[in-house]
Amino acid sequence: MGSSYLGRRIVQATLTIVFILFLNFFLFRLMPGSPERILTRNPNISAETKAALKAKWGLDKPLIPDQFIAYIESTVSGDLGLSFKYRGEPVAEVLGSRVWPTVILFGTGEVIAVFVGLGLGAYAGWKRGGPVDYVGNGISLVLYSTPYFVIGMFLLVIFATALGWFPTNGMLTVGATYDSLIARLWDFGSHLFLPLVTVSIGLIGLYSILMRSSIIETLAEDYVLTARAKGLSDGRVLRVHALPNALLPAVTIVALQLGYVIAGAITAEIVFNWPGLGTLTVDALASRDYPVLQGIFLLLAVSVVLANLAADILYGFLDPRVRV
């Protein structure tokens, strides 16, 4: 891979992150309401105490340039500020306690969806017009058009409430004691199962539809027709010639899908009360906790930028034509 191609992608990613820093500061301050209401919820608080609290959190200074410069300096140094809602707890610690449940839930769901969705879509596209194609594509369209919370509520009502096979909420049983690590993992797995199925089902439809369309388009290429004319088996043509090229669009989509994690996290995590970034976002929005909201937005936005940078680099290895 040429250094110029890699350099352009890195510069583009860096400029995007710089723009995110500017947007991150002003975006949440355009929302109605004020974080002072959270800091001074006691109606009997004195004016002196209220002024001292505002000074402590830097809310007594002008938005521009004082608060903005302080935000840039602290963010660049790795300090994301202190939470309003959690009474001075560092934002990095608040995010740290919530990010791993979301990573486990959506990371595992993403892996399952990639393998199942791309495999189903590839087979359906290869057998275009057959029963597998009609059934698989129909199911994929239904899954893709169904919101996370609808899938989650359906699974929750049937398998948790009616049948009682799985817990209804949380990540671990409240107040439970465990005799061994296996018992703790079993409890965690039982809580994880329904949210994980919800997330996986929601993503499988997208990847299946994308892969089917890509395979169908690839089958019309000359190199596939040539491979078939040589007498190669269908399986070899699919694995060696069609599938590697059909995977190129999937690389970009999988990277871009990280940008929709928070949307899915909010709905799926709220349905199952999963203690991740989604429920944290809702709590922070309700309390106008700007530092936490900025931390979540920054974390997700930078993750998407880095994922797209990785996708561009991988794309360059898979397709030499994009290296110009």
C-alpha positions in Angstrom: 0.0 0.0 0.0 1.4 3.4 -1.0 2.4 5.9 1.7 0.4 8.7 0.0 -2.8 6.7 0.3 -2.3 6.0 3.9 -1.2 9.5 4.7 -4.3 11.0 3.1 -6.6 8.8 5.1 -4.8 9.6 8.4 -4.9 13.4 7.7 -8.6 13.1 6.8 -9.3 11.2 10.0 -7.3 13.7 12.1 -9.2 16.7 10.6 -12.5 14.9 11.3 -11.6 14.4 14.9 -10.7 18.1 15.3 -14.1 19.1 13.9 -15.7 16.6 16.3 -14.0 18.4 19.2 -15.5 21.8 18.1 -19.0 20.3 17.5 -18.9 18.4 20.8 -18.6 21.5 22.8 -21.4 23.6 21.2 -23.9 20.9 20.3 -25.0 20.1 23.8 -25.1 23.7 24.9 -27.7 24.4 22.3 -30.2 22.1 24.1 -32.9 23.7 26.2 -32.5 23.8 30.0 -29.5 24.3 32.2 -27.3 21.9 34.2 -27.6 24.4 37.1 -30.9 22.9 38.0 -29.2 19.6 38.8 -26.5 21.2 40.8 -28.9 23.3 42.8 -32.0 21.1 43.1 -32.6 22.2 46.7 -35.1 25.1 46.5 -33.7 26.4 49.8 -30.2 26.8 48.6 -28.7 30.2 49.2 -27.5 32.5 46.5 -23.9 32.3 47.8 -23.9 28.5 47.7 -25.4 28.5 44.2 -22.7 30.9 43.1 -20.0 28.8 44.7 -21.3 25.7 42.9 -21.3 27.5 39.5 -17.8 28.6 40.1 -16.7 25.1 41.1 -18.0 23.7 37.8 -16.8 26.7 35.7 -20.4 27.7 34.8 -19.8 31.3 36.0 -17.3 32.0 33.2 -18.3 33.1 29.7 -19.0 30.3 27.2 -16.6 31.8 24.7 -13.7 31.9 25.1 -13.2 30.7 28.8 -15.3 27.6 28.9 -14.4 26.6 25.4 -10.6 27.0 25.9 -10.8 25.1 29.2 -12.7 22.3 27.4 -10.2 22.0 24.6 -7.2 22.0 27.0 -8.7 19.4 29.3 -9.9 17.1 26.4 -6.5 17.2 24.7 -4.8 16.3 28.0 -7.2 13.3 28.5 -9.4 15.0 31.1 -13.1 14.7 30.1 -14.2 16.7 33.1 -16.4 15.9 36.1 -20.0 14.7 36.0 -22.8 16.9 37.3 -25.3 14.1 38.0 -22.8 11.9 39.7 -21.6 14.7 42.0 -18.0 15.3 40.8 -17.1 11.7 39.7 -14.6 11.9 36.7 -16.4 11.4 33.4 -13.8 8.8 32.3 -14.7 6.7 35.3 -18.4 7.0 34.6 -17.9 6.0 31.0 -15.5 3.2 32.0 -18.1 1.6 34.2 -20.7 1.6 31.3 -18.7 1.1 28.2 -17.8 -2.6 28.7 -21.4 -3.8 29.0 -22.1 -2.1 25.7 -18.9 -3.4 24.1 -19.8 -7.0 25.2 -23.4 -6.7 24.0 -22.9 -5.0 20.7 -19.4 -6.5 20.0 -20.7 -10.0 20.3 -23.9 -9.2 18.5 -21.9 -7.7 15.7 -19.6 -10.7 15.3 -22.6 -13.1 15.2 -24.5 -10.9 12.7 -21.5 -10.6 10.4 -21.0 -14.4 10.1 -24.7 -15.3 10.0 -25.9 -12.4 7.9 -23.1 -12.4 5.4 -23.3 -16.2 5.1 -27.0 -16.2 4.6 -26.9 -13.3 2.1 -24.1 -15.0 0.1 -25.9 -18.3 -0.1 -29.3 -16.6 -1.0 -27.6 -14.5 -3.7 -25.8 -17.6 -5.1 -29.1 -19.5 -5.2 -31.0 -16.5 -6.6 -34.6 -17.4 -7.4 -34.7 -20.5 -5.3 -36.6 -21.2 -2.1 -33.7 -20.3 0.1 -33.5 -16.9 -1.7 -37.2 -16.1 -1.3 -37.4 -17.3 2.3 -34.0 -15.8 3.4 -34.5 -12.5 1.7 -38.1 -12.1 3.0 -37.0 -12.8 6.6 -34.0 -10.4 6.2 -36.3 -7.6 5.0 -38.6 -8.1 8.0 -35.7 -8.2 10.4 -34.1 -5.1 8.9 -37.3 -3.1 9.1 -38.1 -4.0 12.6 -36.8 -1.7 15.4 -34.7 -3.1 18.2 -37.3 -2.3 20.8 -40.0 -4.2 19.0 -37.8 -7.3 18.7 -36.7 -6.9 22.3 -40.2 -6.5 23.7 -41.4 -9.6 21.7 -38.6 -11.7 23.2 -39.0 -10.2 26.6 -42.8 -11.0 26.7 -42.5 -14.5 25.4 -39.3 -15.9 26.8 -38.9 -13.9 30.0 -42.4 -13.0 31.2 -44.5 -15.8 29.8 -42.1 -18.8 29.9 -39.8 -17.4 32.6 -36.7 -18.9 30.9 -34.6 -15.8 31.2 -34.3 -12.7 33.5 -36.2 -9.6 32.6 -33.6 -7.0 33.2 -30.1 -6.1 34.4 -26.8 -7.7 33.9 -26.6 -9.7 37.1 -29.2 -10.8 39.6 -29.4 -8.1 42.3 -28.1 -9.3 45.7 -27.1 -12.7 44.4 -24.1 -14.5 45.8 -22.1 -16.9 43.7 -20.3 -20.1 44.9 -18.0 -20.1 41.9 -17.0 -18.2 38.8 -19.0 -20.6 36.7 -22.2 -19.7 38.6 -21.5 -16.0 38.1 -20.9 -16.5 34.4 -24.0 -18.5 34.0 -26.1 -15.8 35.7 -24.4 -13.2 33.4 -25.0 -15.3 30.3 -28.7 -15.7 31.2 -29.1 -12.0 31.5 -27.1 -11.4 28.3 -28.9 -13.9 26.1 -32.1 -12.0 25.2 -30.4 -8.6 24.6 -27.8 -10.4 22.5 -30.4 -12.1 20.4 -32.2 -8.8 19.9 -29.1 -7.0 18.7 -27.9 -9.9 16.5 -31.3 -10.3 14.8 -31.5 -6.6 14.1 -28.1 -6.6 12.4 -28.4 -9.9 10.5 -31.1 -8.5 8.2 -28.9 -5.6 7.1 -25.9 -7.7 6.4 -27.9 -10.4 4.6 -29.6 -7.9 2.3 -26.3 -6.2 1.5 -24.4 -9.5 0.8 -27.1 -10.9 -1.4 -27.2 -7.8 -3.6 -23.4 -7.8 -3.8 -23.2 -11.5 -4.7 -25.8 -11.0 -7.4 -23.9 -8.1 -8.9 -20.6 -10.0 -8.7 -22.1 -13.1 -10.6 -22.4 -11.0 -13.7 -18.7 -10.1 -13.8 -16.5 -11.6 -16.6 -14.1 -13.3 -14.2 -16.9 -15.3 -12.6 -18.2 -16.4 -16.0 -14.7 -17.3 -17.0 -14.2 -19.4 -13.9 -17.4 -21.2 -14.6 -16.4 -21.8 -18.2 -13.2 -23.4 -17.0 -15.3 -26.1 -15.3 -14.7 -25.0 -11.7 -17.2 -26.2 -9.1 -19.8 -23.8 -7.8 -18.3 -23.9 -4.4 -14.9 -23.0 -5.6 -16.2 -20.2 -7.8 -18.1 -18.8 -4.9 -15.3 -19.0 -2.3 -12.3 -18.0 -4.5 -13.7 -15.6 -7.1 -17.2 -14.2 -6.1 -17.0 -14.0 -2.3 -13.8 -12.0 -1.9 -15.0 -9.3 -4.3 -18.5 -9.2 -2.9 -17.1 -8.6 0.6 -15.7 -5.2 -0.3 -19.0 -3.3 0.3 -19.5 -5.2 3.5 -16.2 -3.9 4.9 -17.4 -0.3 4.7 -20.9 -1.1 6.0 -19.5 -3.0 9.1 -17.3 0.0 9.9 -20.1 2.5 9.4 -22.5 0.4 11.5 -20.5 1.5 14.6 -22.1 4.9 14.2 -25.5 3.4 14.9 -24.4 1.6 18.0 -25.8 4.3 20.3 -29.2 4.3 18.6 -29.5 0.6 19.1 -28.0 0.8 22.5 -30.6 3.3 23.7 -33.5 1.2 22.6 -32.2 -2.3 23.3 -30.6 -1.4 26.6 -33.7 0.4 27.9 -35.9 -2.6 27.1 -33.7 -4.9 29.1 -32.3 -2.2 31.5 -28.8 -3.2 30.4 -26.3 -0.9 32.2 -24.4 0.4 29.2 -23.9 3.6 27.3 -27.5 3.7 26.0 -29.1 3.9 29.5 -26.3 6.3 30.5 -27.1 8.6 27.6 -30.8 8.8 28.6 -29.9 9.6 32.2 -27.4 12.2 31.1 -29.9 13.8 28.8 -32.5 14.0 31.5 -30.1 15.7 33.9 -28.4 18.0 31.3 -25.1 16.4 32.3 -23.0 18.1 29.6 -19.6 16.5 30.5 -21.0 13.0 30.4 -22.9 13.7 27.1 -19.7 15.2 25.6 -17.7 12.2 26.7 -20.2 9.7 25.2 -20.4 11.7 21.9 -16.6 12.0 21.7 -16.1 8.3 22.4 -18.5 7.1 19.8 -17.6 9.7 17.2 -13.9 9.0 17.5 -14.6 5.2 17.4 -16.5 5.6 14.2 -13.7 7.7 12.6 -11.0 5.2 13.6 -13.2 2.3 12.4 -13.6 4.0 9.0 -9.8 4.6 8.9 -9.3 0.9 9.5 -11.9 0.1 6.8 -10.1 2.4 4.3 -6.8 0.7 5.1 -8.3 -2.8 4.8 -10.1 -1.8 1.6 -6.8 -0.7 0.2 -5.4 -4.2 0.8 -8.4 -5.9 -0.7 -8.8 -3.7 -3.7 -5.7 -2.1 -5.2 -7.8 0.2 -7.4 -8.5 2.5 -4.4 -4.9 3.2 -3.6 -4.5 6.0 -6.2 
